[in-house]
Amino acid sequence: MEEMKRMVDNYEVYQAISIGKVEVLLGIDESNAERPYMVCYCTRNNSLGVEQFYAIAASADYLETMNDFISRVQWELEDLKEERASVMVPLTTLTQAECQPIREDMRIDNQVVVIRPERLRPEYRTAVNQLVLALSGFGTSAYSRGRAVYVLNLYTGEESRWNREDFIGLIKPEHMPAWAQEKLEQHQAATQQKQKLRDDAR
């Protein structure tokens, strides 16, 4: 069976490099006499994981397009270096040894779970990206057919969607980093304060 070609509009993806939160693509459209070469960014930063393309630039010059492609990869690499340098906590990777397995009969909402390293890009396989608080979704329930779990990253405060099988397990209390415990307590205090304000307003 012929493999499906990856396309961006009429351009077939010829080169693709995933780095940081984006993917840099170089495409070719042999039928386009004026601008057969294209470079763009691709991201899946949405709840459905749908590909979104932006900053599209087309050209008649292959070398010009390749230079743009390489420059964009280099820019993302420099951003990653700056991002990593700004992290003030240990950049360790959490493994099965630091986790309690998640059984099918367990609810995991309001629990701190650990994303499997292999489900993250290599540059993000650190505790600051792995430790998340499970908020909601069918995947938080026991024996649920639904697998979606909506989480809060303890370090960045960003929310995202994962599947239940993307987690190694629950972080063991003795392996919870001090910074993560502090962030968790801050989130819990803020949540309690919001609930109190809602109750007072009734």
N, C-alpha and C positions, 0 to 999 in steps of 0.2 A: 504494500500500500504506500502510495507516494506521500511523503511528509508534507504537511501543510506549510506553505510559505508564510513567514511573518511579514505583514505589510503595514505601512504607515501611508494611508491614502493610496497612491499608485506606486509608491516606492517600496521595493523589497529590501528588508533589513539585511545588510551585508556585514556589518560589524556592530557588536553590542558589548558594552562594558558596564557592569553594575558596580557602583561605588557610592558609598554614603546612602542617602535616602533616594537617590535617583539612578536611572540607567541612561547612558549616553548612546545614542543610536546613529549609525551612518547607513543611509539607504540609497539605492540606485534604481532609476526608472529608465530603462534602455529606450523606451518609446518617446521619451521627452527630449526633443531635439534642442530645446533652449536651456533647460536646467535639469539635467539628468541626475545630479547628485544632491543629497539632502542630509542635514544633520539636525538632531533635535534631542530634547530630553523626554524621558518617559517616567512617570510615577504611578504608583497604585495606592496613593494615600487617600483612600476613601473606604467606606464601610463595606463595599461590595468587591473591593480589590480589582476594579476595572482599570485597564490601562488608559492613562491620560497623557497626551503628547502636547508639548509646548516649546516655545522658543525655536520654532522651525525655521531653518535657513536653507534655501536651495541655491545652487550655483552651477555654472557651466564648466567650472574648473575642478577637477578631481583633487589636485594637490591642495588647492585652497580649502576645499571641504575637509580633507583629511587633517589639515593643520587646525581647522576649527574644532574638529572632533577631538584631537589630541589635547588642544588647549582647554577644552571643557573638562576633560578627564583630569587634567592637571589642576584646574581650579577647584574641582571637587575634592581632590586629594589634599590640597592646601587647607580647605575648609575643615576637613576631617582632622588634620593635624592640630589646627587651632582649637577645635572642639575637644579633642582628647587632652590637650594641654590645660584646658580650663576645668577639667574634672579634678576635684580636690579629694577624692576618695580612692582607695585601692582598686585597680583595674583587674580584679581577679575573675576567673571563670568558675561558675557554680556547676557542680556535677551531681550525679545520683547520690553520692556519699553524703551530701549536705541536705538531702531531701527525704521526706516521708512519701512513699508512693500514694498515688490517688486511686482509690478503689472505685468501682462502678457504683457502689452503694453510698458514696460520700457526696454531700453537698459541699461546694467549694466557694459559695458566695461569701464575701467579707473575709476571705482567707488570702494570705500572701503565697502566691504560687511562683514557680520558677520556669521560665521558658527554656526549652531544650536549646543548647548551643547550636546544634546543627540546623535549627529552624531560623537562625539569624545569619546575616551576612558575616563573614569572618571578622570584619572591622568592628562589629557590634557584639561580639561574644564575650561580654563582661557583665558583672553583677548589676551595674547601673542600667543595663538594658534588659536583663533577665528577670529582675525582681518586680513583680506587678501584683496589685491588689485586684482580685476578681470581684467585679461589681454586680454584673447581671448577665442575662442571656440563658437560653435553654441549657447550654452546656454546663451551667453551674449546678444543675439539679442531678439527683441520683437517678440512674437508669433512664435518662432522657434520650429520645431519639435525636433531638437537636444537639448540635455540637458547639454552636457559637458561644463565646465567652467575651464579654466586654470588660476591659481591664483599665486600671490606672497605673501608669509607670510611677513607682515611688520616687525615683530620682528627678525626673523631668516634670512630672505632673500631667503628662500627655495621656489622652485616652486612645485606645485602639481596640481592634477586634482580633481574637485568635480562636482556635478550636481547642476543645478539651484535650485532645491528644498531642497538642503542641507543648504541653507542660510536662516536665520531669516529675514534679510532685510539689508538695507543700514544703516550704522552707522549715527546717528543724529550728526550734527556738534558740538552741545553742549556737547555730550558725548564722543567725540573723545579724547582719552588720549593724553597728551602732547607728550609722547614718540612716539606714533603712528603718530602724525602730523609731528614730526621731521623726522621720518623715511620716510614718504610719500614725504616730500619736498626733502630729499636727493635723493630718487629714481627718482623723476621728474627732478631734476637738472642733474643727471647722464644721463638720457634718452635724455634730450635736448642737452647735450654736445656731445653724440654719434651721434645724428642727425646732429649737426653742423659740426662735423668732416666728416661725409658722404657727406654732401652738399659741403663742401670745397674741397673734393677730386674729385668731378665731373668736 
